[in-house]
Amino acid sequence: MSLIEHIIRPDVRALSAYHVQDAQGFVKLDAMENPYTLPPALLAELGQQLADVAMNRYPVPSYTSLKQKICATQSVPAGFDLVLGNGSDELIAILSIACAKPGAKVLAPLPGFVMYAMSARLAGMEFIGVDLQADFSLDLPAMLAAIALHRPAITYLAYPNNPTGGLFDPADMIEIIRAVGDTGVVVVDEAYQPFAQTSFLPRLAEFPNLVVMRTFSKLGLAGIRLGYMSASPALLHEFDKVRPPYNVNVLTQTAAEFVLRHTDILDQQAALLRAERSRMRAALAQLAGVEVFDSAANFLLLRVPDVDRVFARLLEHKVLVKNVGKMHALLRNCLRITVSTPEENSLFFDAFVASLAS
Ligand SMILES: *Cc1c(COP(=O)(O)O)cnc(C)c1O
């Protein structure tokens, strides 16, 4: 038996490494990044503040001032606190570890965000996927039946959903939250909230089993890795015990506090991207053979006649999007494209039209 076979878990050995395409020289529309940066004067000011950070000191693990600034600017309801994560990916891992009692299960609709299943399995929990309907809405009877059968410890609902882009019916979501009841938590993942402008955060007090999760990533700060979640104080108290004490570094903390003093800029950028989403959706819908799905996020899901061919042609045009055609049967021939600046969107559009034709 080799060293690897001796020490590494068989399920880990069986995983394939997460493949990230090298984007050097490409118009990068594959990862829902915000194309805009801060104005130069603010960047210079931020640089000065980062230079003053005490990098020789550990962060203060309570993160009180950053949490207060998030609560104040993001309308976290009074009486609700936060747990911060190194991106929401870490929050998902924290939830998994905290809830991984023997036999505990995790449930989410499919197609959905891949980290829910990945993180559940790494923590030793069974993942139950429930297919969406063909129009990417929730299959409520199937969800309720799976909840009754499996009693999942964690149920994830991404709102809007990735990679489909739409918002689930909030009435369906509330039925799910009620059906899960006091045997599980329901995590409403609002990674795309700035583009959806609707939220479950104001409803936290209504549902003791509700967790609302958000991230700075899609807002233009994917590189600083900062996510947060809120829930009842009793739940947060337990989740916070699992969090590595210094999981948010001092540079991230300083950058986030700085940006939160300029939320008007983030709001303007999100508004530009929402306007571009409408423009692109309308233009793409005019193309013969192309189906465009409704999106409340900063990306659009498209169906084309032959996704592998279109994806390869787009690469030749130096445009990188995400081919999700093999991710799930419901996504056959689908591409996911990030909405970017008017210039990059037009570059994509022209390359896309050429790719369809050739
Ligand atoms: C992008 C995304 C996240 C964000 O992850 P980070 O680790 O915060 O960058 C979380 N949930 C969904 C559904 C996403 O699409």
The ligand as an ORCA input file, in Angstrom:
! r2SCAN-3c Opt
* xyz 0 1
  C     -20.256     32.573     -5.355
  C     -21.165     31.916     -4.378
  C     -20.838     31.895     -3.029
  C     -19.632     32.665     -2.581
  O     -18.616     32.097     -2.069
  P     -17.435     32.921     -1.402
  O     -16.718     31.819     -0.726
  O     -18.037     33.897     -0.442
  O     -16.677     33.590     -2.498
  C     -21.721     31.332     -2.133
  N     -22.880     30.806     -2.559
  C     -23.235     30.818     -3.857
  C     -24.542     30.269     -4.262
  C     -22.369     31.359     -4.794
  O     -22.708     31.353     -6.078
*
